[in-house]
Amino acid sequence: MTVYVFDGTKDGLFSAVFDAFLLKEEPELLLTGGDVLPLFCERIYKVTTDYEKARRVWTGLEKQLPKQAMRMISTSLLSEKAELWQPLFMLVCKVFRSGHEIIRNFADHDVLTVTQIARCVMHEAHRMMQFVRFQKAKDGTYLAVISPDQNVLPLIIHHFQDRFNDQPWLIYDAHRHYGFHYDALSPPIQITFEDESSVPFSLDDGKLSDEILSSDDHLLQDLWRTYFKAICIRERLNPRKQLNDMPRRYWKYLTEKQST
């Protein structure tokens, strides 16, 4: 058994694909540096991440696959799931060996696995579009904090740019410590805070500090909580259905689920 070991990044994976074809090998297993090696393996090859090699592999995929398939692969990479690497590596190798038709063969385990992971990411992205709650700062900027299971922030930014294109806002991923800022004049830009103590909101519940929060935002938050309670019909209350539609892991950043 030939085992390839890489650094667990997208560029590292595509570098592994490049090396496999360069060395004319078909490795049976792709592992990251922290994974346990199998008991029996004939050869262990450590992949060196090379951005030029990764770029060439990606360019080759773009020539082979339709845009929808490329979008599926890009989306799957946002999952941050360790179980993605092996099937994606095998899928990319199959595309170059067998042609683009393999991408439609859902009987193939690797195609099915990558597709299912991509769908999982898209499902999370659609949920995030519903569960973003903005707070207004004194300078007129609207801020929101999220912490999704997967890195879906790049997928939802255009949704908010289209719908709130006349006002400045910031959506921040507390789990991955980065966000996107939009100022209504230029496209959204990715930002990070050099020091977590300078973050203007709590990473635990997403609340803005009183020094930054707009004076009328408390009223708006109270009105939203009142509305949320008013539309709840006690006789038709279904906690199980609510948890299915609004999982508990999202509650800490939802205004209607926070105490005053």
N, C-alpha and C positions, 0 to 999 in steps of 0.2 A: 504494500500500500504506500502510495506517495502522498504526503501530507504537506500542504502549503500553510505557512503561518504568516499572518499579516497584522497590521496595526489596528484593525477594526474601524477603518474609515472608508468613505466612498472611494477616494483616490487610491487607497491601498488595495481595495478590492479590484478596481479596474487595472491597477498595475499587476496584480496577480494574474488576471486574464491575459494581459499582454505577454507576461513571462511564460505562461503556459503554452502559448502558441509559438513564442520565440524558441523555447526549448523542445517543442514538439512533444509535450507531455499531456496527459489527461489525469490530473490529480483526483483522487477519490474523495479527499476531505480538505476543507478549508477551515482553519482555526485562527482565532485571535491569540495574541501573546499570553493571555491569562488562562486559556483553556487547557484542560488536561489532555495530554497526548494519548492516543490509543496504545494499547499494550503491544500490538504488533504493527510495525510500519517499516517499510524497506528504506524509505528516504524522507527526510524532513528538509524542506526548502523554505528559507526565510525570505519573504518578499520585502524588497526595499521600495517604499512609496516614491514614485516618480510622477510628478504632475504632468509632464509632457507625455508619458506613456498613457496616463489616465485620460488625458485630453484626446489622444488619438483613438483610444477605444471608444470613448463617448461619440466622437465624430463618426466612427465606423458604424456605431449603432444607429445614429441618425440617418445614415445612408441606407441602412437595411430595413428599419422599422418605420411604420406610419407614426404620425404625431400622437395619436391616441395611445399607442403602445409605449412610446417614450414618456408620455405623461404618467402612465401607470407605473413605470419604473421609477421615475422621479418622486412620485407620491409615496411609493413603498419605502424609499430611502429616508423619508421623514418619520418612519415608525420608531426608529431607534431600538428595534428588536434584534437581539442577537441571533434569533432563529432565522432572520432574513438572509444572512450572508451566504450560507451554503447554497440554498436554492437559487438565489439571484446569480451567484457565481456560475452555477451549472447552466442556468438559463441563458446567460450572456454567451457562454461558450457554445451552447447549442445553436444559438442564432447565427454565429459566425461559421459553424460547421455545416448546419443543415438549411440555413436560409430563414427568411422572415415568417414562413408558414407555421413554424413551431409555436409562435406566440398565440395562435388560435387553438392549439391543441390542449384543451383543458383536462384531457385524460392524462396528460403529463404531470407528474407530481410537482415538479419545479414550477411550471407555469401556473398551476392551480394555487400553490402556496404563495407565490409572489402576488398574484392577483387578489387573493383573499386578504393579505396584509395591506395592500393598497386600498381595498374597499374599507377595511377597518379604519385606516387613517382618514379617509373621506367622511366616514360616519362621524368620527370625532370632530372633524372640521365643521360639519353641518351643525352639530350640537353646540360648538363654541360660538357660532354665529347667533344662536339663540340666547346664550348664557352670558354674554358680555354686558356688564352694567357700568355705565359711565358715571363719574362724579365731576362736578364742575369746579375748577380752581378759580381763585380770585382774578387771575389774569385772563380768564375766558377759555382756557384750555380744558378739554374734557379728558379725564384719565380713567383707565380701567385696568384691572389686574386679572390675569387668568393663570391657571396652572394645569394645563391639559396633560393627559398621560403620554401623548405623542406630540412631536414638534409641528403642530398644525398652524402656527401663527403666520408663516409665509403664505398659506393657502387662503386665509380669511381676510387679509389686508385689503385686497381689491374690493371685497364686499363692502367694507366700511368706507373706503375711499369713494365708492359710487354713491353711497347713501348719505354720507356726511361730508360732502365735498366743499361745503361753505364754512366750515369751522375747524379750528385746530384740535387735534386729539393725540393721545398717546395710549397705546395698548402694550402692556408689559407682561412678559412671561416670567412669573416669579420662580418657577422651577429651573429655567434655563438661563435666567439672569440677562435677558436682553428684551428689547421691544422695538416697536416702530412708531415714529413720530411723523405726523402730518400737519402742515401749517396752512393748508388751503391755498397755497401759492405754488408749491412744487410737489413732486411725487414723494411718497413716504420714504423715510430714511431709517435705517437700522441704527439703534443707539444702545449703549450700555452705560452703566454707572461705575466709575472707577472705584468708588468707595460705597459700600452698602449703607453706611451711615448717612450718605447724602441722598438716598432714595426718599422721595417726598411722601411715601405711603407705607403702610405696614404690609410686609410680605405674608403675614399670618392671615389677615382678613381683607386686605386690599384697601382699607380705609385711609383716606387722606388725613393728614394732621389738621387740627383746627386752625393753625396759622395759615394754611394754604387753601383750605376748603372755602368755597364761596358762601356768603352769608345766607343765601336763599336755597342752598342745596339741601340743608337739613329738612326744610319744609317739603321739598320735592321728594326726598327719600321717605318721609312720613306719609305723604300722599300715595306713593307707590305701594307701601306696605298696607295702607288702609284699603286701597283698591284690590290688592291681592287677596286680602281677607274677605272683602265684600263679595267677590265673585265666587267664593267657595260655598257651594251648597252642601250643608252639613249632611243631609240625607243621602247625598250621592258621593260622599267622601270615600275615596279608594286609595289608601296609602300605598298599596302594592303597585297600582298603576302609576301613581305619582313618582315613586322611586324608579320605576322603569323609564319614565319619560324624563325625569330630572334626578339622576343619580346623586346620592348623598355626597360624593366626592367633590361636587361642584358647589355645594351649598355655602361654603365659607366666603365666597366672593359674590353671592347673590344678595342684593339689597333686601328683598322680601323675606329672606331667611335669617337676616341679622337682627339682633336686638338693637334698640335705639341707644 
